[in-house]
Structures are given as structure tokens and as C-alpha cells.
């Protein structure tokens, strides 16, 4: 498929062809302005292709995580209260235990679950945020610059959460550590095309060679 924002504007890219499934671990790379976020919006269905087609499984659940993902948490609530407020279920003891178990699986310990979010570090709040996103059991997580404004502990915690996630991942990020932890497949958006690179290390070496 191809995309441009208006008939009088050049195409951001043409002839793009890629597939995403529940096993994908894709990073989109390229300079700012080349169309990475636009490609994410096309995948999510927020934009429609100018040429060609985008096919989606009607039952597929996608969830977006961006640089503001941890800001959604009410700092006056504990992680458990935040989750139960968002996902009240049937209000039963069994439901609460299921929520506790899900939080634990996302790295939010039993002790942390009872503390107000204001007492948690940025990394711990990132884990709570990812717990909320993953509780809906999405098949695909789409992450658009999720590490912006995060400290190192938060980036590591976020990478830990994503590694435990059992679905597919599409990532836009400039954080080399995070990309190295999460991505297994590299697609480069540049020069009006979307092409697959051999590996992140090869792409990084080529980029460094251009700078030199």
C-alpha cells in the first residue's frame, strides 16, 4: 500500500508490504518525518491507505502504548484500586484475586499493590500501566516512542513487561537498549519506501557509517 496526506503532497511511502501477527516483534526505524508514526496509525486503522489495501483480522485486538502511558494512573490510588476501578468485573473475591495475580505477573508485587501510586517509582508505575493495557488481552501491542521521558529504571521495567507479553509487538523507538531487548525484526521507513533490514545491529552500523 501507499500513503500521502493530500493529493498535492508527495507520498510518504509507496509499495509497502508487511505482515503483523501474534508472534511479531517488529521495530520501525528511520529519521523523524519519514512516516513511522503514520505507518503505526495506518496499522491501527486511524488512517486509510491512499493506494492498495490494509487487511485486518476482524477479531484481532490491538492496544496502543505511547510516551504518556504511565500518566493515566491516578496517583491517589493503589495499583490494585486503579485496576479494580478500571476493571470492576463482578466485584467478587475471585475477580480481585485474578487482578492481583495479573499485577504480579507484570512485576507489580503484593506489597506494591497496596501502596498509593504516588509512592511508586516511574518504573513501577510503568508496570502498572502495562498491566492495565495487557489485562484486555490484546493480540498486538503497538508502542510509539514509549520510553520518552522515562528514566533508565523505567525503561528496563518496560522492557521486562514487553518480554513477558505473549502477543505481537510493533515498536517505534530511538532507544537502542529498548530496541535491542524487544525487537526481532527491523523495518526501515525512508526514501519513500518501507524495507526490511537484516538486523538492528546492521542498521545501526550503517547509520554510524553515514554519520562518519
C-alpha positions as CSV (number, residue, x, y, z in Angstrom):
1,X,0.0,0.0,0.0
2,X,1.0,3.7,-0.2
3,X,0.1,6.8,1.7
4,X,0.1,10.6,1.4
5,X,-1.8,13.1,3.4
6,X,-3.2,15.1,0.4
7,X,-3.3,14.7,-3.4
8,X,-0.9,17.7,-3.9
9,X,1.7,16.2,-1.4
10,X,4.3,13.6,-2.2
11,X,3.8,10.0,-1.0
12,X,5.4,9.3,2.4
13,X,5.9,5.7,1.1
14,X,4.6,3.5,-1.7
15,X,4.7,-0.2,-2.3
16,X,4.9,-1.0,1.4
17,X,4.1,-4.6,2.2
18,X,4.4,-6.2,5.6
19,X,2.5,-8.5,7.9
20,X,2.0,-8.5,11.6
21,X,0.8,-11.4,13.7
22,X,0.9,-12.5,17.3
23,X,4.5,-13.7,17.0
24,X,5.8,-10.5,15.5
25,X,8.4,-8.4,17.3
26,X,8.9,-5.5,14.9
27,X,10.7,-2.2,15.2
28,X,10.1,0.6,12.7
29,X,13.2,2.7,12.2
30,X,14.0,5.8,10.2
31,X,14.6,9.5,10.6
32,X,11.9,11.7,12.1
33,X,9.4,12.8,9.5
34,X,9.8,9.7,7.3
35,X,6.4,8.3,8.3
36,X,6.9,5.8,11.1
37,X,4.1,7.2,13.3
38,X,1.9,7.5,10.1
39,X,2.5,3.8,9.5
40,X,1.5,3.0,13.0
41,X,-1.7,4.9,12.6
42,X,-2.4,3.0,9.4
43,X,-1.9,-0.3,11.2
44,X,-4.3,0.9,14.0
45,X,-6.9,2.0,11.4
46,X,-6.7,5.6,12.4
47,X,-5.8,6.4,8.7
48,X,-6.7,4.7,5.5
49,X,-4.3,3.8,2.7
50,X,-4.1,6.1,-0.3
51,X,-3.3,3.2,-2.6
52,X,-3.5,-0.5,-2.1
53,X,-5.2,-2.3,0.9
54,X,-4.7,-3.0,4.5
55,X,-6.3,-6.2,5.7
56,X,-7.1,-6.8,9.3
57,X,-8.5,-9.8,11.1
58,X,-11.9,-8.7,12.4
59,X,-11.3,-10.4,15.8
60,X,-7.8,-9.0,16.4
61,X,-7.4,-6.8,19.4
62,X,-4.7,-4.1,19.2
63,X,-3.6,-1.8,22.1
64,X,-1.5,1.4,21.8
65,X,1.2,2.3,24.3
66,X,2.8,5.7,23.9
67,X,5.1,8.1,25.8
68,X,2.2,9.1,28.1
69,X,1.2,5.6,29.1
70,X,2.1,6.0,32.8
71,X,0.3,9.3,33.1
72,X,-3.1,7.6,33.1
73,X,-2.6,6.4,36.6
74,X,-4.4,8.2,39.4
75,X,-1.6,8.9,41.9
76,X,-4.0,8.7,44.9
77,X,-5.0,5.1,44.1
78,X,-3.0,2.0,44.8
79,X,-2.3,-0.3,41.8
80,X,-5.0,-2.7,43.0
81,X,-7.6,0.1,43.4
82,X,-6.6,1.5,40.0
83,X,-7.1,-1.9,38.3
84,X,-10.4,-2.7,40.1
85,X,-11.7,0.8,39.3
86,X,-11.0,0.2,35.6
87,X,-12.0,-3.5,35.5
88,X,-14.6,-4.0,38.2
89,X,-15.7,-7.4,36.9
90,X,-18.4,-8.9,39.1
91,X,-16.9,-7.5,42.3
92,X,-16.2,-10.9,43.7
93,X,-13.2,-12.1,45.7
94,X,-12.2,-14.4,42.8
95,X,-12.1,-11.4,40.5
96,X,-9.9,-9.5,42.9
97,X,-7.5,-12.4,43.2
98,X,-7.4,-12.7,39.4
99,X,-6.4,-9.0,39.2
100,X,-3.8,-9.4,41.9
101,X,-2.3,-12.3,40.0
102,X,-2.2,-10.3,36.8
103,X,-0.4,-7.5,38.5
104,X,2.1,-9.9,40.0
105,X,2.7,-11.3,36.6
106,X,3.5,-7.8,35.3
107,X,6.1,-7.3,38.1
108,X,3.8,-5.4,40.5
109,X,4.5,-7.2,43.8
110,X,1.9,-7.8,46.5
111,X,3.5,-5.1,48.6
112,X,3.4,-2.6,45.8
113,X,-0.2,-3.4,45.0
114,X,-1.3,-1.7,48.3
115,X,0.8,1.5,48.0
116,X,-0.5,4.7,46.6
117,X,0.8,5.2,43.1
118,X,2.5,8.4,44.2
119,X,4.8,6.3,46.4
120,X,5.9,4.2,43.4
121,X,8.9,4.9,41.1
122,X,8.4,5.7,37.4
123,X,9.4,2.2,36.5
124,X,6.9,0.7,38.9
125,X,4.1,2.9,37.5
126,X,5.1,1.8,34.0
127,X,4.5,-1.8,35.1
128,X,1.1,-0.9,36.5
129,X,0.2,0.9,33.2
130,X,1.3,-2.1,31.2
131,X,-0.8,-4.4,33.5
132,X,-3.8,-2.3,32.6
133,X,-3.1,-2.5,28.9
134,X,-2.4,-6.2,28.9
135,X,-5.4,-7.1,31.0
136,X,-7.6,-6.7,28.0
137,X,-5.5,-9.5,26.4
138,X,-4.6,-7.7,23.2
139,X,-3.1,-9.8,20.4
140,X,-0.8,-7.0,19.3
141,X,0.8,-4.2,21.3
142,X,1.7,-1.1,19.3
143,X,4.3,1.1,21.1
144,X,5.0,4.6,19.8
145,X,8.1,6.1,21.5
146,X,7.1,4.5,24.8
147,X,10.4,5.3,26.5
148,X,10.4,9.1,26.0
149,X,10.6,10.8,29.4
150,X,11.4,7.6,31.2
151,X,14.4,7.1,33.4
152,X,16.7,4.0,33.0
153,X,14.9,2.0,35.7
154,X,11.6,2.7,33.9
155,X,12.9,1.6,30.5
156,X,14.3,-1.6,32.0
157,X,10.9,-2.3,33.7
158,X,9.0,-1.6,30.5
159,X,11.3,-4.0,28.5
160,X,10.8,-6.7,31.2
161,X,7.0,-6.3,30.8
162,X,7.1,-6.4,27.0
163,X,9.4,-9.5,27.1
164,X,6.7,-11.3,29.2
165,X,3.9,-10.2,26.8
166,X,2.7,-13.2,24.8
167,X,1.4,-11.4,21.8
168,X,2.9,-9.5,18.9
169,X,4.7,-6.2,19.2
170,X,5.1,-3.3,16.8
171,X,7.6,-0.7,18.1
172,X,8.7,2.8,17.2
173,X,11.7,3.9,19.4
174,X,15.1,5.5,19.2
175,X,16.2,3.9,22.5
176,X,18.9,1.4,21.4
177,X,18.7,-0.6,24.7
178,X,15.0,-1.0,24.5
179,X,15.0,-1.9,20.8
180,X,17.8,-4.4,21.4
181,X,15.7,-6.1,24.2
182,X,12.4,-6.1,22.4
183,X,12.8,-6.2,18.6
184,X,13.5,-9.3,16.5
185,X,12.5,-7.8,13.1
186,X,13.6,-4.4,11.7
187,X,11.7,-2.4,9.1
188,X,13.1,0.9,7.8
189,X,11.0,3.8,6.7
190,X,13.0,6.0,4.4
191,X,13.2,7.4,0.9
192,X,9.5,6.8,0.3
193,X,9.8,3.0,1.0
194,X,9.3,0.5,3.8
195,X,12.0,-2.1,3.6
196,X,13.2,-4.9,5.9
197,X,16.7,-4.7,7.3
198,X,18.9,-7.7,8.1
199,X,19.1,-6.8,11.8
200,X,19.2,-3.9,14.2
201,X,22.9,-4.2,14.6
202,X,23.5,-4.0,10.8
203,X,21.2,-1.0,10.5
204,X,22.9,0.8,13.4
205,X,26.3,0.1,11.9
206,X,25.2,1.5,8.6
207,X,23.8,4.6,10.3
208,X,27.0,5.2,12.2
209,X,29.0,4.8,8.9
210,X,26.8,7.5,7.3
211,X,27.5,9.9,10.2
212,X,31.2,9.3,9.9
